[in-house]
Amino acid sequence: MQTKQPYQPKSIIKTMTTLHYAYSFAVLVFGTIALYITDNATMNLNDTNDIFFYLVPILAVGGVMASHFLFNSLLKTVHAKSTLKEKLTSYQSARIIRLALIEGPAILGIVIFITTSNLFYLIISAILLVYMIFLRPTLQIIKQDLNLTVDQNKELREALK
């Protein structure tokens, strides 16, 4: 029989950080392996007949924009929550969705790089990876995003001691 773990803000924040690193690491490792296994990788900006030449950048920009707008929309629902636990768990879900919307186009770019050997797609994936890294959840960012009350801020501070 599985016992229910007590609520711990520290473990939620640790899980959020671990997931962030896992998403970023997956893109980094896959991109590195793709670069290693791809022969004759070159930068080709003249292949405008290739549908992916337009699709990958559009999906990359679309993924970043969608992640931004959806995250901000989900943050509004997070702010409506009354307890720190509800806010943190909803916030964690919002962050996972945000990263997934960026990771998807990054992985697609790597796959297209493997099939075409065009470094253009790998560079787009690398830019998305850098953006993902900059979205790392620090305690300051989490507090700012959650719009905590004085009591919730105190509860979080005490839980992180």
N, C-alpha and C positions, 0 to 999 in steps of 0.2 A: 504494500500500500504506500502510495506516495504522500509525503507530508508537505503541507503548504509552507513555503518559505516566508518568513516575515518580510514586510516591506522595508527596503533599505535604499534610500536615495543614492548612497555611495555606489551600490551595485548597479543601479540603473545607469548612472553616469559612466561607470566602468564598462558596462555592456555597450553603451552608445559609442564610446571611444574605440573599443575593440572592433565593433562592426565597421566603423569608419576606416580603421586601418585595414581591415579585411577587404573591403571593397576596393580601396586604393591599391593594396598589395596585389590583388587579383589582376587588375588592369596592368600594373607594372610588370608582373611576372609573365603574363600572357604576351604583352608587347615585346618583352625581352626575348622570350622563346621564339616569337614570330620573326623577329629581326635575325636571330641566329639561324633559323631553319630556311629562311627565304634566300634563294640564290639570285644574284644579279639585281639587287634592289637599287632602283634609281628614282630620281625625282622627275616626274613627267607631268607638266602642267599643260601640255598640248593635246591631251587625249580627251577632247571635249565631246566626242561621240559616246563615251562611256557614261552610262546613266549614274553610276556611283560617283562620278566626278562632281555631280550636283547634289545627289541624294545624301551622301555622307556629311558634307558641310551643313546642309539644310537641317538634317536630323540632329547634328551636334548643336547648332544654334537653337533649334526648336527644343531640344532636351534641356538645355540650360535655361531657356526662357520658361518652359513649362515647370521645371523644378523650382524656379524662383516664385512664380505666381501660385503654384499649388502649395508650396511651403508656406507662403504668406497667408494664403487662404486657410490652411490648416492651423496656422498659429492663432488666427482669430478664434477658432473653436477651442484651442488650448487655453486661451485667456479666459474663456467663459467657465472653465472648470473651477471648482471651489477648493479642492485640496491639492497639496503639493504632489501627492502620489498620482492623482489623476492627471495633473499637468505634466509631470515627468513621463508617464507612460504614453500619453498622447503625443508629447513632444518627440519621444523616441521614434514613434511610428512615422511622424512627419519627416524626421531626418532620414529614416530608411528610404522612404519614398523619394525624397530629394536626391539622395545618392544614386538610387536605382535609375532615375531618369537621366542622370549624367553618365552612369556606367554603361547603360545600354548602347548609346551611340559610340562610346569609346571602344567597346568590344566589337561592335559592327565595323568600325574603322580598322581595327586590327585584323579582323577576318578578311575584309576586302584587300588589305595590304598583302596578306598571305596569298590571295588568289591572283592579284595583279602585279605584285612586286613594286608597286608605286609608293614611294615614301611619303607622298602627299597625305595619304590616309593615316599612316602611322603618326605623322606630325600632328594631325588633328586629334588623334587619340592622346598623344602626349600633352597637348594643350588642355584637353579635358581632364587628364590626370592631375596636372598642376592645379587646375581649378578645384578639383575634388580635395586635394591636399589643403588648400587654403580654407576649405569649409570645415576644418577640424573643430570639433566641439570643445572649446575651452570653458572653464567654469564661468568666466566673465561673459562669454557669448551666451551660454545657457541662461544665466541670470537675466541678461538683457532681453533675450527672446521670450522668456516665460512671463515677464511682467509680474514678478512676485509681490505679494503683499508684505508688509513688515514682518508679520508672524511667519509667513512661509519662508522668507529670507532667513529669519532666525532659525527656523527648523532645519533648513538646508545647511546652514553654517554649523549647527550643532551636530548634524548627522555626518558631516565631513571631517570632524575632528579626529 
